[in-house]
Amino acid sequence: MNNKSMLFPGRGAQGRCGILRMAQGCLKTLKYMLFVFNLIFWICGCIIMGLGIYLLTLNNFGALLSSLPSLSIANIMIVVGTVTMVVAFLGCMGAIKENKCLLLSFFILLLLILLIEVTAAIILFFYESQITSYIEKDMKEALKNKNDTGILEAWDGIQKQLQCCGVTNHTDWGDTVPKSCCIVEFSNCTYFQKGCYIQAQQWFDANFLILGIAVICVSIVQVLGMSFAMTMYCHICNNYKSYDN
């Protein structure tokens, strides 16, 4: 008989138990990391959706594109907030309950969102000139509905913020130029020289690096969330196999 087996008869069983305890410890750490990760995003989703509902009740942020009347700042924030809340809820519940179905659903939804973002970036890269010319034309069409209070107040906010007037210049408003186009509203009105479309382009050009870093950070967070979810999913599957054996 082997001397080591006589001295340590339960060594093999103890080794297996130690590995199992280590795996369970890793699973618990991963579970709470994924739960906190998604809880933060769920809270962010609630805040974004709440702000969107608040702006919707004020009714002062109308659509700037005539062909997409539902594409207002409030509606976009509500949709983004709702999607964030649903995805984060699946991640939270899947992590805390160690539910394979919820974790897999969370992984698939994050993957779909990431694919949509990549597809949108590719389309924007290859068709940038066509998209920008379409947006400029559509914004001018939207100005024809200047009697709409929501659209007028949205343009007032943009023109004051960006210090611009109209899409290309003040002539886009025709004979009824709003006071938000004036450099100083309380004296003789002198209109801003640049249009909001040009100002928006210049703002994006000036903040391109910051926007790029923000997009990359969001993508990294999404990939990390997918990695955590799939790792936990595999750990749960392996634990079930260990228990069966």
N, C-alpha and C positions, 0 to 999 in steps of 0.2 A: 504494500500500500504506500502511496505517496506521502512523505513526511509532512509536506505543506498542507495537504488535505486533512491530515490528522491534527495538526496544530491549529488550522483555521478552517473548520468544517463549513462555516457559513459565509466564507469570504465572497463567493460568487453571487450569492443572493444579496449580500450587503452592497456589493458593487452595483447590482441592478437597481436596488432601492435608492442608492445615492444618485445615480443617473436620473431616475424617475423624479426624485425630489428636486434636482437641479432644473429639469425640464419644466416642472410645475412652477418653480420660482421664476424662471424666465417668462413663462406664460402669464403669471400674475403681473410682473413688471410691464410687459408689453400691453396687457389688458388695461391697466390704469393709465399708461401713457396715451394709448389710443382714445380712452374715454375723456381724459382732460383735453387732448388735442381737438376732439370733436365738440366738446362742451363749449370751448372758446369760440369755435366757428358757429355753433348754434346760437350763442348769445349775439355774435356779430350779425347773423342772419335776422334775428329778432329786431335789432336796432335798425338795420337797413330797411326792413319791411315796415317798421313803425314810422320811420321818416317818410317813406313813400306814401303811406296812408295819410300822414299829416299833410303832405304837399297836395295830395289828391283832394282832401277836404277844403284846402284853401282855394283850389281851382285857379291858381295863378301861374301854372306852368303848362301851357298848352303845347301841342305838337308843333315842331318847327318845319316838318316835312309834310307837304300837302297830300302826297300819295300814301303816307303812313300816319293817319291821324291818331292811332293808338300809341305811337312811339313817342310818348312824353317821358320826361324825367321821372315823374311819379310812378308811372306804370313800369318802367324799366327797373326802378328800385324795388318795387313790390315783387316782380318776377324773380329778380336776383336774390332778394331776401328769402322768398319762399323756397326756391331751389336749394339755397344754402342750408336752410332749416331742415328740409326733408333729408338731404344727404347726411348732414351732421347727426340728425336723430337716428338714422339707420346705423351710423358708425358707433354712436354712444350705446345704443341698445345691443348691437351685435357684440361690442366689446365687453360690456358689463354682464351680459347673459351668456357670453361665449357661444353665441348662436351662429352656426356655419352659414345658414341661409341669409341672415341679415348681413354678415360680413361679406359674403359673395355679392350681394346686391349693392352694398356700399362700394365695393371694388369696381363693379361693372359701371355704376353711375359715374364714379370719378373718371374712369377710363373714357366713357362717352363724352363727358364734359371736356376732357383734355383733347380728344380727337376733334371735337367741334372747334375748340380754340385754335388748334394747329391748322385745320382746314380754313378757318376765317383768316388767319395770318397769311396763308399761302395765296388765297384769293385776293386779299388786300395788296399783297406784294406784286402780283402779276397784272392786276386790273386797277391799279391805283388811279391812273389818269381818268379812266372811264367812270370810276366810282365818285371821284371828286367833282367831275363836271356834272354828273347826275345830281349830286347833293346840292351844288350851287344852283342849278336850274330849278330844282324842287323847292329850295328855300325861297327863291323869288316868287314861285307860284303861291307859296304859303302867305306871302305878304299881301296877296290880293284879298285874303280873309282878315284884314286888319280890323274889321269891326268886331271880330271875336275877342272878347275880353281876355280869355286865357292866353291866346296867341300874342296879343298886344302886350300883356304884362310879362310874358316870357321874353319877348324881344326887348322890353324896357330893362329887365334885369341883365340881359346879356350885353346890351349896348352900354349900360352904366359900368358894368364890370370890366369889359374889354376896351371901353372908350372908343367905340366905333359907331357907325350909322349905316343901317341897311345891310344888304348882302355885299355889294361892291362900293356903294356910296349913298348919300342921302336921296339921290334921284329915284332910288328904288321905291321910296314911299309916295312918290307923286306929289300932290299938292298938300297932303296932310302929314307933315313930318312930325313925329312925336317929340316931346320936350327932352326925352332921354338922349336925343341926338345932339343936344346943345352942350357945348363945353361948360358954359355957365348958364344955368337956367333962369337966373334972376336979373339978367341984363340982356342987352342985345344978343340974340341967339347966333352963335357961330358954330356951325356943324363940325363934328369930327370928320376929318378928311378920309380916313381909311374905313373900308367896309368890314363887317364882322367876319366875313368868310376869310379875308386876308389876315385879319388879326388872329383868328383861330388857327390858321395855318402856321403863322409865325410863333404862336404860343406852343403848338405841338413841336415845331422845330427846335424851339429853345429848351423844351422840357423832354426832348426825345430820350435822352440818356436816363432820366429819372423814370419815365414811363417804361422804358425797356427793362430797367432793373426791377421795377415793380412786377412786370409781367413774368420775368424769369423767377422771381421769388415765389409768386403764386404757383407757377408750374412746379417748382421744387417742392413746395408744400403738398401739392396734389400727388406728386410721385411718392413722397414720403408716406402720405396717408395710404396710398395704394400698397406700398411695400409693407407697412405695419399690418394692414388688414390681411394681406395674403400670407404673411409670416404667421400671424395668429391663427388664420384658417388652417394652415399646414400643421401647426403645433397641436391644434384641437384634433385634427384627423389622426395624427401620430399617437396622441394620448388615448384615443378610442381604440386604436389598434393594440396599444400596450395593455389596456384593460382586458381586451378580448383574449390576448395571449396569456 
